[in-house]
Amino acid sequence: MTAAEIGDPTAPTAPIRRFFSDEEKLAIARETEQPGAKVSAVARKHGIVTGLLFRWRVQFGIGQKKRAKLAHVVLADNAAETQVLRNLVRPPERMVAVDLADGGRVFAPVGSDPDAVRTQIESGEIAP
């Protein structure tokens, strides 16, 4: 792949390895937070692999979001209590809730015909 001959004294014996100080690592990792910046583009700019840049981001706590806290929910046998629990789950953006005959609920895009959604689910075209 190179023009150097085997045993050429001018060819480097080992690949050149770069070392970065913690300040340099932090500065490079912070570049990825700039609006429109992509990790791969920043890595190419500095001649490093993206995996290394991702490790540095973790090392300095950059780009980490708080983990979601999940709650265990037990459905009640009482229909009124179950209805209260159902109202806690809001439809995603640009989606509406469609109640099914078996008491289940699915979300469909705004403007969808609820009867058509129910028909597709009952026929097995779409998994609930």
Helices and strands as residue ranges (DSSP letters): H 22-31, H 39-46, H 50-59, H 79-88, E 95-99, E 105-109, H 114-123
